[in-house]
Amino acid sequence: MVLRCGIWTGGCRCKALTLKAWQDTFALRHYIERLGSGRRTVANRLVTFTTDFGVSDHFVGAMKGVIMKLNPDARIVDISNNVHSFDILDGALTIAQAYNYYPPDTVHVVVVDPGVGSNRRPLLVVTEKHIFLAPDNGVLSLVYEREERLSVRHVTAEHYFLQPVSNTFHGRDVFAPCAGWLSKGVQVEKFGDEVTDFARFAAPKPKLVNPQLLKGVVLKADKFGNLITNFTAKDLPEMFSATPPPFKIVVGNKEITTMRTAYSQGMHNEVFAIVGSMGFLELATNRGAASRLLGADRGTEVGFVVSGGAAAPAAPAAPAQ
């Protein structure tokens, strides 16, 4: 097991490791060995849910019941059970924006699983501060992208599952009981061996079409109808700090030329650009739904057109795979 490009891999052999890499290797190994060793009481091992199960059916309640039956002292918090149905990217965005706000050793159950019942694997992922249980379909891709050190295991220890295992509800029969056992302090090594061929994808990045045009996309529309794009202030800092902004944003046949720093600054029915709390450029309107005004939703193309003599910055590179 070695560290390569910030990712734990078991199949490659690096010719040389820096002292820092060796220290990082030891640090994560030490963390993994300490998991479940009793440094935290059972009552403090928090469990979170991020799913597309909704709130009108029994699914989430059944999963919580499985965990509570195994560990009556477990605490369970819903990050969101309203991820768009079957939408792995939406699930990846949702967990990525929330998990770091939870205390160390939190067990995050992430179930957006259109491949349930197939040969896709259940995974247990350990980062420096958090634990994740999820199907191997890329729903943790943004976690993989953000974490410098991690260990990924194929969960094969079926004695930790709820038997018999349904082909249609692994959230209840696989992920929930494993979370329950983890909350009780079972060590991660007991769930299965490490793997390196786990599924992952890069979030869509803006593309430079010509010196004056970047093309991006709407990643999602939130509950308020704000359109969250894949442009970020970090990618384009000079553009977003200029007054007036030297660009316009084009969605369909509509143009947005106004930047705001708070939703309340917007005029009635005015669509404006704003950098939201997720760090992404959003298209929004004050007390209204920009998605409705623009007729746009997830997947809608967004053009970032630089005006005057300015040139669009180079598109941000996709992370190394």
C-alpha positions in Angstrom: 0.0 0.0 0.0 1.6 3.3 -1.1 0.6 6.9 -1.6 0.6 8.1 -5.2 -0.7 11.5 -6.3 -2.5 11.9 -3.0 -4.5 8.7 -3.5 -4.0 5.4 -1.7 -3.3 2.7 -4.2 -2.4 -0.9 -3.8 -1.4 -1.9 -7.3 1.4 0.5 -8.1 5.0 0.8 -6.8 6.4 4.3 -6.7 10.2 4.4 -7.1 10.7 7.0 -4.4 8.6 8.4 -1.6 9.3 11.7 0.0 9.6 12.0 3.8 6.2 13.8 3.8 4.7 10.9 1.9 6.0 8.4 4.4 4.6 10.6 7.2 1.3 10.8 5.5 1.2 7.1 5.0 1.9 6.5 8.7 -0.6 9.2 9.8 -3.5 7.6 7.9 -2.5 4.1 8.9 -2.4 5.2 12.5 -5.9 6.8 12.1 -7.4 3.7 10.5 -5.9 1.5 13.3 -7.4 3.8 15.9 -10.9 3.7 14.4 -13.1 1.7 16.7 -10.5 1.4 19.4 -12.6 3.2 22.0 -11.2 6.7 21.8 -14.8 7.9 21.3 -17.8 6.6 23.2 -20.5 4.8 21.3 -23.0 7.5 21.9 -20.7 10.0 20.1 -20.3 8.1 16.9 -22.6 10.1 14.7 -24.3 8.7 11.6 -25.6 10.8 8.7 -27.9 9.9 5.8 -27.7 11.3 2.2 -30.1 9.5 0.0 -32.7 9.8 -2.8 -35.3 7.9 -0.8 -37.5 11.0 0.0 -39.6 11.4 3.1 -43.0 10.0 2.1 -42.1 6.3 2.2 -40.8 3.9 4.8 -37.2 3.6 3.4 -35.4 6.1 5.6 -37.3 5.0 8.7 -36.5 1.4 8.1 -32.8 2.2 7.8 -32.8 4.2 11.0 -34.6 1.3 12.8 -31.9 -1.2 11.7 -29.2 1.1 13.1 -31.0 1.8 16.4 -31.7 -1.9 16.9 -27.9 -2.6 16.7 -27.0 0.5 18.7 -29.7 2.2 20.7 -27.2 5.0 21.6 -26.4 5.9 18.0 -27.3 9.4 16.8 -28.6 9.7 13.3 -28.8 13.0 11.3 -30.3 13.5 7.9 -28.1 15.6 5.5 -30.7 15.2 2.8 -33.1 12.4 1.7 -34.3 14.5 -1.2 -31.4 14.0 -3.7 -32.9 13.8 -7.2 -34.0 10.2 -7.9 -31.2 8.1 -9.4 -29.0 11.3 -9.8 -25.5 10.3 -8.8 -24.0 13.7 -9.5 -26.6 15.4 -7.3 -25.8 12.9 -4.5 -22.1 13.6 -5.0 -22.6 17.4 -4.8 -24.9 17.1 -1.7 -22.5 15.0 0.4 -19.4 17.0 -0.7 -21.0 20.3 0.5 -21.9 18.9 3.9 -19.6 16.2 5.3 -16.7 18.5 6.5 -19.1 20.3 8.9 -19.5 17.1 11.0 -17.2 16.0 13.8 -14.4 13.6 13.2 -15.3 9.9 13.1 -18.8 10.6 11.7 -20.1 7.7 9.6 -21.7 9.1 6.4 -24.2 6.7 4.7 -24.6 7.9 1.1 -27.2 5.8 -0.9 -28.1 7.0 -4.4 -28.1 3.6 -5.9 -29.8 3.0 -9.3 -27.6 -0.1 -9.7 -28.9 -1.8 -6.6 -29.0 -5.6 -7.0 -26.4 -5.6 -9.8 -22.7 -6.5 -9.3 -21.7 -3.0 -8.2 -19.9 -3.2 -4.9 -20.7 -1.7 -1.5 -17.7 0.4 -0.3 -16.4 1.6 3.0 -14.2 4.7 2.6 -12.0 6.1 5.3 -10.5 9.6 5.0 -8.4 11.5 7.6 -11.5 12.5 9.6 -14.5 10.8 8.2 -16.0 7.4 7.3 -18.3 6.8 4.3 -20.5 3.9 3.2 -21.8 4.0 -0.3 -22.3 2.0 -3.5 -19.3 1.9 -5.9 -21.0 4.1 -8.6 -19.1 7.4 -8.3 -21.4 9.0 -5.7 -18.3 9.7 -3.6 -16.3 11.2 -6.5 -16.1 14.7 -5.0 -15.0 13.3 -1.7 -12.2 11.5 -3.5 -11.3 14.7 -5.3 -11.1 16.8 -2.1 -9.4 14.3 0.2 -5.6 14.0 0.1 -5.5 10.7 1.9 -8.1 7.9 1.9 -8.5 4.2 2.0 -11.3 2.4 0.1 -12.6 -1.1 1.0 -14.9 -3.5 -0.7 -17.4 -4.5 2.0 -17.6 -8.3 1.8 -18.2 -9.3 5.4 -21.8 -10.5 5.0 -22.2 -11.4 8.7 -22.6 -7.6 9.2 -25.5 -7.5 6.8 -29.2 -7.8 7.6 -30.2 -11.2 6.4 -31.7 -12.1 4.0 -30.4 -9.3 1.8 -33.0 -7.9 -0.6 -32.0 -7.2 -4.2 -33.9 -4.0 -4.1 -33.0 -2.4 -0.7 -29.3 -2.5 0.1 -29.8 0.8 2.1 -31.6 -1.2 4.7 -29.8 -4.6 4.4 -26.2 -3.6 3.7 -25.4 0.0 4.4 -27.5 0.7 7.5 -26.3 -2.4 9.4 -22.7 -1.7 8.5 -23.2 1.9 9.8 -24.7 0.5 13.0 -21.7 -1.8 13.6 -19.3 1.0 12.8 -21.1 3.2 15.3 -20.5 0.5 17.9 -16.7 0.6 17.2 -16.1 -2.3 14.9 -12.8 -1.7 13.1 -12.9 -0.9 9.4 -10.5 -3.7 8.5 -13.1 -6.2 9.5 -15.4 -5.2 6.7 -13.3 -6.2 3.7 -10.1 -5.7 1.8 -8.8 -2.5 0.2 -9.4 -1.9 -3.5 -8.0 0.7 -6.0 -10.3 0.2 -9.0 -13.3 2.1 -7.5 -15.6 4.1 -9.7 -15.1 7.9 -9.9 -15.8 10.8 -12.2 -14.7 14.4 -12.5 -17.4 17.0 -12.0 -18.1 18.9 -15.2 -15.6 21.8 -15.8 -16.0 24.9 -17.9 -14.5 24.7 -21.4 -12.7 27.5 -23.2 -14.3 27.8 -26.6 -12.4 30.9 -27.7 -10.6 33.8 -26.0 -13.9 35.5 -25.3 -16.1 32.5 -24.4 -16.2 29.9 -21.7 -19.0 27.4 -21.7 -20.3 25.8 -18.5 -23.4 24.0 -17.3 -26.0 24.2 -14.6 -25.1 21.5 -12.0 -28.4 21.7 -10.2 -31.4 23.9 -9.3 -31.8 24.2 -5.6 -35.1 24.3 -3.7 -35.4 28.1 -4.3 -34.9 27.8 -8.0 -31.3 29.2 -7.9 -29.3 27.7 -10.7 -25.9 26.5 -9.5 -23.4 26.5 -12.3 -19.9 24.9 -12.5 -18.2 28.4 -12.6 -16.4 29.4 -9.4 -15.0 32.6 -8.1 -11.7 30.7 -7.5 -11.5 29.9 -11.2 -12.3 33.4 -12.3 -11.3 35.8 -9.4 -10.5 38.9 -11.5 -13.7 38.7 -13.4 -15.9 38.5 -10.3 -14.2 41.3 -8.4 -14.3 43.9 -11.2 -17.0 46.6 -11.1 -18.8 46.6 -13.4 -18.1 43.0 -14.3 -16.5 42.7 -17.7 -18.7 39.8 -18.8 -22.2 38.7 -19.5 -23.7 35.3 -18.9 -25.9 33.8 -21.6 -28.6 31.2 -21.0 -30.6 30.4 -24.0 -31.7 33.8 -25.5 -31.3 35.6 -22.2 -28.3 37.6 -20.9 -27.3 38.3 -17.3 -25.0 41.3 -16.8 -25.5 42.1 -13.1 -23.5 40.7 -10.2 -24.8 40.8 -6.6 -23.2 39.9 -3.3 -26.5 39.1 -1.5 -29.9 37.8 -2.7 -31.7 40.7 -1.1 -29.8 43.2 -3.3 -31.7 42.0 -6.4 -34.7 43.8 -7.9 -38.0 42.1 -8.5 -37.8 39.6 -11.4 -34.2 40.6 -12.0 -31.9 37.6 -12.7 -28.4 38.2 -11.4 -25.2 36.3 -10.8 -24.0 35.7 -7.3 -21.3 33.5 -5.7 -23.2 31.3 -3.4 -22.2 29.5 -0.2 -21.1 26.5 -2.1 -18.5 28.6 -3.9 -20.2 28.2 -7.3 -21.5 31.0 -9.4 -25.3 31.0 -9.2 -28.0 32.6 -11.3 -30.7 33.8 -8.9 -33.5 36.3 -8.4 -34.7 38.0 -5.2 -37.6 36.0 -3.7 -38.2 34.1 -6.9 -37.0 31.2 -9.0 -34.4 32.0 -11.6 -35.0 28.5 -13.0 -38.5 29.5 -13.9 -37.6 32.9 -15.3 -34.8 31.4 -17.5 -36.5 28.2 -18.3 -33.4 26.3 -17.2 -32.5 23.3 -15.0 -29.8 20.8 -14.5 -27.8 20.3 -17.6 -28.7 23.7 -19.2 -25.7 25.2 -21.0 -24.3 28.5 -19.7 -22.1 30.8 -21.7 -19.6 33.1 -20.0 -18.9 35.9 -22.5 -16.1 38.3 -21.8 -16.7 41.9 -23.0 -14.4 44.6 -24.3 -10.7 43.7 -24.8 -10.5 41.3 -21.9 -9.9 37.6 -22.5 -11.5 34.7 -20.7 -9.2 32.9 -18.3 -8.1 29.4 -19.2 -10.6 26.8 -18.2 -9.8 25.0 -14.9 -8.1 21.6 -15.5 -9.9 18.5 -14.4 -8.4 16.7 -11.4 -6.0 13.8 -12.1 -7.7 10.5 -12.2 
